[in-house]
């Protein structure tokens, strides 16, 4: 609803035709309709982008009959996927979806970083072939990018968040393998449905949920800061199959239960907003070309990222001499850190 609200305000500012305004509103309302429970956690399990599942919901379910009375459903899907003239409003470099979730997430987590001047940004956007930001909106855009950068180590990629997400992901994979959950119907479930199913199941899935409920979370056994490597981008390209193989080998070598050994790589902001076009006089520039702040944020995006090994607290002693290099082909280490990796404070 928040994305629809912001998209509606932008559509008014851009003076779109009435039909286009309605299209944008509907795309904003439905853009996450394909999300499974716990949003990107379940998306990562299936390796299917939620936009693809949203397309199925919009075009192939009973919702399509209602939508097609007024709209071409393919037009809605195209906007959700960032295609066409109106696509950047919902999914682009400086889109309304991103602004909405930053504001909402900062509010509900109590973190003050997500304060964004949406009015200033929206009032300085115009639509040509793409969304273009007037120079007067650059400071507000810089603040939005700074907020997004700070939300990653504080909320989205905080170790507590990552551990809980990793535990739930492992639980969900197990339930699918046991035919308890039908992955083709995942869009029908919400968070409460999945939590209830985990709690009422037996064995591993139930134990994982009880650990989460009782805050008996897995612990960080090993952590390698990404900015300690010559080519930090290579860490994010490690294939899931290689991580799974390393988990198996670690479990066998140290006598651990394979289900509770998890290797996890941080995500990091791509900063697509850097490519936002900014109009200055008669000329157009990318945002990072005229903002030193944006350039600095791009360089610093690996500061808090790492590759980490999670195990139960009772297994920490068993693996205190483990070296990740023995199980994963890591890039060459840098002689000096270009940036400093700070320990994250406790958020929850």
C-alpha positions as CSV (number, residue, x, y, z in Angstrom):
1,X,0.0,0.0,0.0
2,X,2.9,2.3,0.8
3,X,4.4,1.8,-2.7
4,X,1.0,2.5,-4.3
5,X,0.6,5.7,-2.2
6,X,4.0,7.1,-3.2
7,X,3.5,6.0,-6.9
8,X,0.2,7.8,-6.9
9,X,1.8,11.0,-5.7
10,X,4.5,10.7,-8.3
11,X,1.9,10.0,-11.0
12,X,0.0,13.2,-10.0
13,X,3.3,15.1,-10.1
14,X,4.1,13.8,-13.5
15,X,0.6,14.7,-14.8
16,X,0.0,11.2,-16.3
17,X,-3.1,10.4,-18.2
18,X,-5.9,9.0,-16.0
19,X,-5.5,5.4,-17.3
20,X,-1.7,5.5,-16.7
21,X,-2.3,6.8,-13.2
22,X,-4.5,3.8,-12.5
23,X,-2.0,1.4,-14.1
24,X,0.8,2.8,-11.9
25,X,-1.4,2.6,-8.8
26,X,-2.3,-1.0,-9.5
27,X,1.3,-2.0,-10.2
28,X,2.3,-0.4,-6.9
29,X,-0.4,-2.3,-5.0
30,X,0.5,-5.7,-6.6
31,X,4.2,-5.4,-7.1
32,X,4.9,-7.9,-4.2
33,X,1.9,-10.2,-4.7
34,X,4.2,-13.0,-5.6
35,X,6.2,-12.9,-2.4
36,X,6.2,-16.0,-0.3
37,X,6.4,-15.9,3.5
38,X,9.2,-13.9,4.9
39,X,9.7,-12.1,1.6
40,X,13.2,-12.6,0.2
41,X,13.9,-15.5,2.4
42,X,11.5,-17.8,0.6
43,X,12.5,-16.2,-2.7
44,X,16.1,-17.3,-2.2
45,X,15.0,-20.9,-1.4
46,X,13.2,-21.2,-4.8
47,X,15.7,-19.3,-6.9
48,X,12.7,-17.7,-8.7
49,X,12.4,-13.9,-8.6
50,X,9.2,-12.8,-6.8
51,X,8.5,-10.6,-9.9
52,X,8.1,-13.8,-11.9
53,X,5.7,-15.2,-9.3
54,X,3.9,-11.9,-9.2
55,X,3.3,-12.1,-13.0
56,X,1.7,-15.5,-12.4
57,X,-0.6,-14.2,-9.7
58,X,-1.6,-11.2,-11.9
59,X,-2.2,-13.2,-15.1
60,X,-3.1,-16.7,-14.2
61,X,-5.1,-16.7,-10.9
62,X,-8.7,-15.6,-10.2
63,X,-7.3,-12.1,-9.7
64,X,-6.7,-11.8,-13.5
65,X,-10.4,-12.0,-14.3
66,X,-11.1,-8.9,-12.1
67,X,-8.1,-7.0,-13.4
68,X,-8.8,-7.7,-17.0
69,X,-12.2,-5.9,-16.8
70,X,-10.3,-2.6,-16.6
71,X,-6.6,-3.3,-17.5
72,X,-4.3,-5.1,-19.8
73,X,-2.7,-7.4,-17.2
74,X,0.5,-7.5,-19.2
75,X,0.9,-3.8,-18.9
76,X,0.7,-4.1,-15.1
77,X,3.4,-6.9,-15.1
78,X,5.6,-4.8,-17.4
79,X,5.5,-1.9,-14.9
80,X,6.2,-4.2,-12.0
81,X,9.3,-5.5,-13.9
82,X,10.5,-2.0,-14.6
83,X,9.7,-2.2,-18.3
84,X,8.4,0.5,-20.6
85,X,8.0,4.2,-19.9
86,X,6.2,3.8,-16.6
87,X,8.3,0.9,-15.3
88,X,10.9,3.1,-13.5
89,X,8.3,4.4,-11.2
90,X,7.9,1.1,-9.5
91,X,11.2,-0.7,-10.3
92,X,14.0,1.6,-11.4
93,X,17.0,3.5,-10.2
94,X,15.1,5.8,-7.8
95,X,11.8,4.0,-7.5
96,X,8.9,4.3,-5.1
97,X,9.2,0.7,-3.9
98,X,12.7,1.3,-2.5
99,X,11.7,4.5,-0.8
100,X,8.6,2.9,0.8
101,X,10.4,-0.1,2.3
102,X,13.3,2.1,3.7
103,X,10.8,4.3,5.5
104,X,8.7,1.4,6.8
105,X,11.6,-0.8,7.8
106,X,13.3,2.0,9.7
107,X,10.1,2.8,11.5
108,X,9.3,-0.7,12.6
109,X,12.9,-1.5,13.7
110,X,13.4,1.7,15.5
111,X,16.4,2.7,13.4
112,X,16.6,6.3,12.6
113,X,18.4,6.0,9.3
114,X,15.4,5.6,7.0
115,X,14.2,9.2,7.2
116,X,13.8,10.2,3.5
117,X,12.4,13.4,2.1
118,X,10.0,11.8,-0.4
119,X,8.2,15.0,-1.1
120,X,11.5,16.7,-2.2
121,X,12.4,13.7,-4.4
122,X,9.0,13.3,-6.0
123,X,8.6,17.0,-6.7
124,X,11.9,17.1,-8.5
125,X,11.3,14.0,-10.8
126,X,10.2,14.3,-14.4
127,X,9.5,11.5,-16.9
128,X,11.0,11.5,-20.3
129,X,12.2,8.1,-21.6
130,X,13.4,7.5,-18.0
131,X,12.8,9.2,-14.7
132,X,15.1,12.3,-14.4
133,X,15.9,14.0,-11.2
134,X,16.3,17.8,-11.2
135,X,19.5,19.1,-9.6
136,X,17.4,20.6,-6.8
137,X,16.6,17.0,-5.6
138,X,20.1,15.8,-5.4
139,X,20.6,16.3,-1.7
140,X,17.4,14.4,-0.9
141,X,18.6,11.6,-3.2
142,X,22.0,11.5,-1.4
143,X,20.2,11.3,1.9
144,X,18.1,8.4,0.6
145,X,21.2,6.5,-0.6
146,X,22.9,7.2,2.7
147,X,19.9,5.8,4.6
148,X,19.9,2.7,2.4
149,X,23.6,2.1,2.9
150,X,23.3,2.5,6.7
151,X,20.3,0.2,6.9
152,X,22.3,-2.8,5.6
153,X,24.7,-3.3,8.5
154,X,22.1,-2.1,11.0
155,X,19.1,-4.1,9.9
156,X,19.1,-6.0,6.6
157,X,22.5,-7.7,7.0
158,X,23.0,-7.5,10.8
159,X,24.2,-10.9,12.0
160,X,21.1,-11.5,14.1
161,X,18.9,-10.9,11.0
162,X,21.1,-13.0,8.8
163,X,21.2,-15.9,11.3
164,X,17.4,-16.0,11.7
165,X,16.9,-15.7,8.0
166,X,19.4,-18.6,7.4
167,X,17.7,-20.8,10.0
168,X,14.3,-20.2,8.6
169,X,15.6,-20.8,5.0
170,X,17.0,-24.1,6.1
171,X,13.7,-25.0,7.8
172,X,11.7,-24.1,4.7
173,X,14.0,-26.3,2.5
174,X,13.5,-29.2,4.8
175,X,9.7,-28.8,4.8
176,X,9.7,-28.8,1.0
177,X,11.9,-31.9,0.9
178,X,9.5,-33.6,3.2
179,X,6.5,-32.6,1.0
180,X,5.0,-30.7,3.9
181,X,5.0,-27.5,1.8
182,X,4.1,-27.2,-1.9
183,X,6.6,-24.7,-3.5
184,X,4.2,-24.0,-6.4
185,X,1.6,-22.6,-3.9
186,X,4.1,-20.6,-1.8
187,X,2.5,-17.3,-2.8
188,X,-0.7,-18.4,-1.0
189,X,1.1,-18.6,2.4
190,X,1.9,-15.7,4.7
191,X,4.4,-15.6,7.6
192,X,1.9,-16.8,10.1
193,X,0.9,-19.8,8.0
194,X,4.5,-20.9,7.7
195,X,5.4,-20.4,11.4
196,X,2.3,-22.4,12.3
197,X,3.3,-25.2,9.9
198,X,6.9,-25.3,11.3
199,X,5.7,-25.4,14.9
200,X,3.3,-28.2,14.2
201,X,5.8,-30.3,12.3
202,X,8.1,-32.9,13.7
203,X,11.9,-33.2,13.9
204,X,14.3,-30.7,12.5
205,X,11.7,-28.1,11.3
206,X,10.1,-27.9,14.7
207,X,13.4,-27.7,16.5
208,X,14.6,-24.8,14.3
209,X,11.4,-22.9,15.0
210,X,11.6,-23.6,18.8
211,X,15.2,-22.3,18.7
212,X,14.0,-19.1,17.0
213,X,11.1,-18.8,19.4
214,X,13.4,-19.2,22.5
215,X,16.2,-17.2,21.0
216,X,18.5,-20.1,21.0
217,X,20.0,-19.0,17.7
218,X,23.0,-20.4,15.9
219,X,26.2,-18.5,16.6
220,X,28.9,-17.0,14.4
221,X,31.7,-19.5,14.5
222,X,33.9,-18.0,11.8
223,X,33.7,-14.7,9.9
224,X,35.9,-13.4,7.1
225,X,35.4,-9.7,6.3
226,X,34.9,-9.2,2.5
227,X,37.0,-6.1,2.4
228,X,40.0,-8.1,3.5
229,X,40.2,-9.6,0.0
230,X,41.9,-8.2,-3.1
231,X,38.7,-8.8,-5.2
232,X,35.8,-8.7,-2.7
233,X,33.2,-9.0,-5.5
234,X,34.3,-12.7,-5.9
235,X,32.9,-13.6,-2.5
236,X,29.4,-12.8,-3.7
237,X,29.9,-15.0,-6.7
238,X,30.5,-18.2,-4.7
239,X,28.0,-20.7,-5.9
240,X,25.4,-22.2,-3.5
241,X,26.5,-25.7,-4.5
242,X,30.0,-24.9,-3.3
243,X,28.8,-23.5,0.0
244,X,26.6,-26.6,0.5
245,X,29.6,-28.9,-0.3
246,X,31.7,-27.0,2.2
247,X,29.0,-27.4,4.8
248,X,28.9,-31.1,4.3
249,X,32.7,-31.5,4.6
250,X,32.8,-29.3,7.8
251,X,30.0,-31.4,9.3
252,X,31.8,-34.7,8.5
253,X,35.3,-33.5,9.7
254,X,34.1,-32.1,13.0
255,X,31.2,-34.6,13.7
256,X,28.4,-32.0,13.5
257,X,24.8,-32.3,12.4
258,X,24.7,-31.2,8.8
259,X,21.4,-29.5,9.2
260,X,22.8,-27.0,11.7
261,X,25.9,-26.0,9.8
262,X,25.3,-22.9,7.7
263,X,27.7,-20.9,5.5
264,X,26.3,-17.5,4.7
265,X,27.5,-14.6,2.5
266,X,26.3,-11.1,3.1
267,X,24.2,-9.3,0.6
268,X,25.1,-5.7,-0.2
269,X,23.4,-2.8,-1.9
270,X,23.9,-2.6,-5.7
271,X,23.4,1.1,-5.6
272,X,21.5,1.2,-8.9
273,X,20.5,4.7,-7.8
274,X,24.0,5.9,-8.9
275,X,22.8,5.6,-12.5
276,X,19.9,8.0,-11.9
277,X,19.9,10.7,-14.5
278,X,20.2,14.2,-13.1
279,X,19.3,17.3,-15.1
280,X,21.5,20.4,-14.6
281,X,20.7,23.1,-17.0
282,X,20.5,21.6,-20.5
283,X,22.7,18.6,-19.6
284,X,22.2,15.2,-18.1
285,X,24.6,13.5,-15.7
286,X,24.5,10.3,-13.7
287,X,24.1,10.9,-10.0
288,X,27.5,9.5,-9.1
289,X,29.1,11.9,-11.6
290,X,27.9,15.0,-9.7
291,X,27.8,13.7,-6.2
292,X,31.0,12.8,-4.3
293,X,28.8,11.4,-1.5
294,X,27.3,8.8,-3.8
295,X,30.7,7.8,-5.1
296,X,32.0,7.3,-1.5
297,X,29.0,5.2,-0.6
298,X,29.7,2.9,-3.6
299,X,33.3,2.5,-2.5
300,X,32.2,1.7,1.1
301,X,29.5,-0.8,0.3
302,X,31.7,-3.8,1.4
303,X,32.6,-2.4,4.8
304,X,30.3,-4.6,6.8
305,X,30.0,-7.5,4.5
306,X,31.5,-10.9,5.3
307,X,31.3,-14.7,4.7
308,X,30.3,-16.4,8.0
309,X,29.9,-19.9,9.4
310,X,26.9,-20.5,11.8
311,X,26.7,-23.4,14.2
312,X,24.8,-24.2,17.4
313,X,26.4,-22.6,20.5
314,X,27.2,-26.1,21.9
315,X,29.4,-26.8,18.8
316,X,31.6,-23.7,18.9
317,X,34.4,-25.3,20.9
318,X,34.6,-28.2,18.4
319,X,35.5,-26.0,15.5
320,X,37.6,-23.3,17.1
321,X,40.6,-24.2,14.9
322,X,38.6,-24.4,11.6
323,X,39.9,-22.3,8.7
324,X,37.4,-21.5,6.0
325,X,40.2,-21.5,3.4
326,X,40.4,-25.3,3.8
327,X,36.8,-25.7,2.6
328,X,36.1,-22.8,0.3
329,X,38.3,-21.4,-2.5
330,X,38.5,-17.8,-1.2
331,X,40.1,-14.9,-3.2
332,X,43.6,-13.6,-2.4
333,X,43.7,-11.5,0.7
334,X,44.7,-7.9,0.5
335,X,47.9,-6.7,2.1
336,X,46.0,-3.8,3.7
337,X,42.4,-3.2,4.3
338,X,41.1,-0.4,2.1
339,X,38.4,0.1,4.7
340,X,37.9,-1.1,8.2
341,X,35.5,-3.9,9.2
342,X,33.8,-3.0,12.4
343,X,32.1,-5.5,14.7
344,X,28.3,-5.0,14.5
345,X,26.5,-3.9,17.7
346,X,23.6,-5.9,19.0
347,X,20.4,-4.8,17.4
348,X,17.8,-7.1,18.8
